[in-house]
Amino acid sequence: MPEGRTRAGARTQGNNKKKERWPYLTADLPGVGGRIKAEPSHFEVEEIPLYEPSGEGEHVYVRLTREGLTTRELQLRLAELFGLPPSGVGAAGLKDKHARTTQTFSICLPDPRISPHDVARKVEGALPVRVEWAKRHTNKLRTGHLRGNRFRVRITEIPLDRREALRRAEAIAEALRERGVPNYYGEQRFGVEARNAERGRKILLGQDEPRRGRWTRRLLLSAYQAHLFNEWLALRIERELFARLLEGDIGQVLATGGLFEVRDPEAERPAFQRGEIAYTGPIYGGKMRRAQGLPGELEREVLEREGLSIELFRRATLRGSRRPGRLPLPELRLEPHPEGLQLEFTLPKGAYATALLREFLKAEGGSP
């Protein structure tokens, strides 16, 4: 099937603060419109842990279900509740505020007299959350300590009759199973009207006030790095290179995260088609491993368009990394619902459900 080549709308360029938009992979298939997150119960996400707590250690792992709070807000409130600095509470990843989220936090409580049961009761009594369980473990939860996330999402207010909505959605689902999913960062990463990405750009160029706190500065720079990755992925889709593994790509074994240079695309193609490996895109930084050949040219083109150099990232002490550009979608269930359509799927850590859902909606403003 052909890949989408048209822009979904304007992309941020330089100081332009228009809302982020990148091309659909399924631009050849009409969407269903509608809304997601009309209420938090319409967007459920459950974190898949990397490991289970051992039952002993200095940290108490607390599994929570909550609505209306960001991960950062909950971290700060847990730290305050137990008289700890913010660093005393760990989490494996950031979750959306406008969702029903089940996520694990670690709380540094070395005193063995503090039982997990008491911690659970204290948390549930003080915060608007439901505690699923609490257990002790030896280490703090850190970013990336998860396998992925399970999603159950309802699309409502669809302006089509049920039969046509289901027909369109099934065609898009089949195309994504075949083509894979563009691993775009979701718009929530960039803030309202992409302001976080624009602020990050100013920090990188030395045009921003230096009084920002370390956490905020890191957040804004990361948003701009994410914007640049999306620019690169959009370019790859536009050049009809999304479904191809190229010589010079930096590949990744998805099961382990290991990186390697693609020297023989034909030899790697079976693993690529099975979804075992993926090519990666740039999270620009001074220590980032760079692609070669045509993939390297695409990475340089993005920097040139933005008027940037790698040296700017070094000065900002951004190391950089790589991120898969194409994700397999082995698990995707689609079924009609009295309020519209319901989708269930699993994505690896770092992937955004909204990057998949926008392919179904194809409607500006479909995702808050």
N, C-alpha and C positions, 0 to 999 in steps of 0.2 A: 504494500500500500504506500502511496506517496506521503511524504512528510509535510507538515505544515510549513509554509514559507512566508505567510503574511504576518505583519505586526498586529497584535491585539490592541495596540494603542501606542501612545507616546512613551518613550523611555526618558529617564532623567539624563540630561547631558549638561555638564558643567554646573552652572548655577540655576538651571531650570528646575523648579520644584514641583513639576507635574507628578501625578501619582504613577508609581512604578507599573509598567506593563511590558510583558514580553510575549513572543509569539507562541501560539498554541501548537502542540505537536499534531493534534487532530483537527487542524483548521479546515480540512476537507469534509468534516462531519458537523452538522448543525447541533447546537447544544439544547438544553431543556429549559434554561433560564431558572427562575426561582431563587430561593434564599437558603443559606445555611446559617446556623447559630441564631435563629429567630428567638430561641431561648437555650440556656446551657444544656438542658437535657437532650437537645437535638444533636449535640456534638460531644460524644463520649470518647475519652482516650484513656487507655490503661497502659502504664509502663510495664515493659517486660524486663525483669531484672537480669543482670549478668550472672549473678550468683545468689544463693540463699544465705541468710545470716546463720552463723554457727551455733548461736545460743549462749556464747560467752565473749567477753571482751569489754573494752572501755566505752564503746558506743552503743546507744540504743537506737535500733532501726524502727521507725514508725511508718506504717503504711496508712495513708490518708486518702479519703475521697472528699473533694471540696469543689465549690463553685465560687466565682466572683473574686478570687484572689490570685495574683500572679505568684510564681514560684518564689521570686525575690521577696515579695511582701510576706509570704508565709515563713520564709527563712528568718526574716527579721523578727517576726512576732514569736516564733519558737525560741529564738535566742533570748529575747526579752523575758519570756515566760520562765526560762530556766536560769536567768542571770548570767548568760554567756555572751561573749563577743560574737558578731555575725559569723566569724570563721569557725565557731564551735558547732555550726549546723551545716551539714552537707546535703547535696542533692545531685542526682545524676544528669539532669537536664532541665531546661526551661520549658514550662507548659503554659498553654493559653489561659488567659483570665476568663474568656467568654466560652467556657466549656465545663463539662463535668469530668473532672480529672482524678484518676487514681495514681498516686505517686508515692515513692518512699523517700523519707528524710532520715539522716543520721544525726543524733544529738550526743555530744561528748559528755558523758556522765560516768566518770570512773568509779565513783563510790558504789561498791557492790551492794550496799544496803538499799539502793534505789532500784526497785523492781520494774521490769517493763510494764507490768500490769498497772503500777502506780503512775508511770509516765503516761500510759494511754488514758487513764482516767483524768489526769490533770489536763492533758491536751484537749480532750473532748469536752471537758467542763469549761475551758476558757476560750476556745476558738470555734468558729462555725464550720466544723469539719466532722466527718465520721471516721473513726479509727478502725481499720480493718484488722490489724494486729501490731504487736510490738515485740521485738526480740533483740537480744544483745549480739554484737559482732565485734571483731577485732580492729577493724579499720574504718575510717571516715569514708562516706560516700563522696566520690568526686565526679566531676563532669566526664561523661562518657561511660560510666559504670552501668550500662544498660545494653540490652540486645536490640531493642526497638520498642515500638508502640503498636497496640491494637486499637483500631478505631471503629466506632459505630456512628454513622452520620446520617441525619435525615435532611433531605432537600424538600422544602415546603414552598407553598405559594407558586407552584409551577403553572405558567400561563398556557398550558396545553391540555388536551384531554388525556386521560390516563394511558390509553393504548399508544398514542403517538409519543408521549413522554417515555414510556418503557421501551418502545422501539428504538428511539434515538439513544437512550442511555445504554441499551444493550450493544448497539453498534460501536459506541465509544469505548465501552468496557472491553469488547473483543479486540479493538484496535490497540488499546493500551497493553493488553496481555501479550499481543504479538510484537509491538514496537518497543515496549518498556515505558518508563515514566521519566520525563525531564526532572532532574533533581534540583529544581529552582528553590531558592529560599523564598518563603512565604512573605507576603506584604507586611505581616505583623512584625517582621524582623526590622523593618525600616521606619516604623513610627508613622504618625499621622502625616499624610501627604509626603512621605519619604523624607521627613525632616531629619531623622536620625542619620540617614546616609549622607545627607548634605552637610550636617554638622561634622560628621566624621571626615568628610573631604576637607573641610576648613581646618580641622586639627592637623591633618596630614600635611597641608600646605603651609602651616604656621600662621593661619589667618584667624585663629580662634583665641579667646582669652584663656590663659594658662591656669585659671583658678579652679577648673573643674576637678572633682574628686577622681581618684584613680579608677574606681569601679565605673563611673559614668564615662570617663574618657575611653576606657577599654570597650565599653558597650557601643559607643558612637563610632570608634574606629572599626570595630567588628562589623557594624552595619554597613559601612562603606566597602569593606572587603567583600561582604555578601553581595552588595550591588554590583561590584566588578565581576564577581563570579557569574551572576545572572546575565550580565552583558556578554561574557564569553560564551555561555551556553546558548543564548539567543543567536549569536553569530554562528555557532556550530549548526543549529537547526536551520537557519537561513541558507547556509551553504550546502544543505542536504548531506551533512556529515554526522547526523545524530546516530544513525543506525550502523555506522561503520567504525571499525577499529583501524587506526592508522599507524603506519610506521612512525616512530618518534613519540607516540603517545606515552604518557606515564600511566600504566595500568595498575589496577588494585585487585587483589584477591579479596572478594567481599567477605568471606568467612573469617579471615584473619586480619584484614587491613593492610597486609604486606604490599609494598609498592615495587614495581619493576618497569624497565623500559621495554616497550613493544618493538621488537626488531623484525619479527616475522608475523604480520597480521594474519596470514592464511593459516599458519600453524595454531594460532591462538583463537581463531574464529569459532570452533566448536564450543569451547569453554565460554566465550563471549555470548554466543547464542543461547546457551543453557543458563545464563545469568550467574555464572560462577565468578566471572571477572568483569570489570568495567574500566573504561578509560576515565581519567580524572581531570578535573579542571583546577585552575589556579586560585588559591587563597593567597593573594600576593603578599610577599614578605621577603626580608633579606636572606633568609635561609631556605626559601622554598625551592624544592627540586623542580627544575624547568624542563618542559617538553622540548623535543627536537623536531626538525623538519617542518612540515605543514602545521602540525599542532602547535609548535613553538611560535610560528608566524602569527597564528590566531591570538596567542597570548600577548605577543608584542603589539599587535594591532589594537587590542583593547586599551593598553596603556597609552599608546600614541593618540587614540581618539580622546582620551581623558586628559592628555597633557601631563602624564606622570612618568616617573622613573623609579626603578627599584631602590635607588639611593634614598628616596623619600621614606620608604618603608623601613629601611635600616635606621634612619634618624629617629623614626617614631618607635624604635625597638620592637617592630612587628616581625616575628620570625617567619610567618607564613606556613602553609601546609597544602595538602591536596584534598579534593572532595570529589566523589564519584559524580559523573555527569548524567549517567543513564542507570536507572534502577529497574530490575526485573519486578514483575507484579504477579507472583504465583498464586496469591490468595486475594480474590476479589469476588465478593458475593453481592448481588444486586437483586432487590425484590421490591414489588410495589408495597406502599404503605397507605393507610387511609388519609394521611396528610400529604402524600407525595411519593417519594422514593426513599429507600433506605439502602445504604452501602455499608459493607463490613470488609475491612482490609487490614493488612499488617505492613508496616514500613520499618526499615532499619533506623537506628538512631541517627539523629540529625536531619532526617527527611521531614518535609512539611506536608501534612494532609491537604492543605489548601492548594499546593502545587498540582495535586491530582484532581481535586474537586473542581478547579477552574476549568479543566478540560470538559467536564460535564455541563457546567453552568453556561460558560461562554457569555457571561453578562457582566458588564461593568457594575461594580458595587455589589456583586453577589455575595462577597465575603466581607463582613465588617472589618 
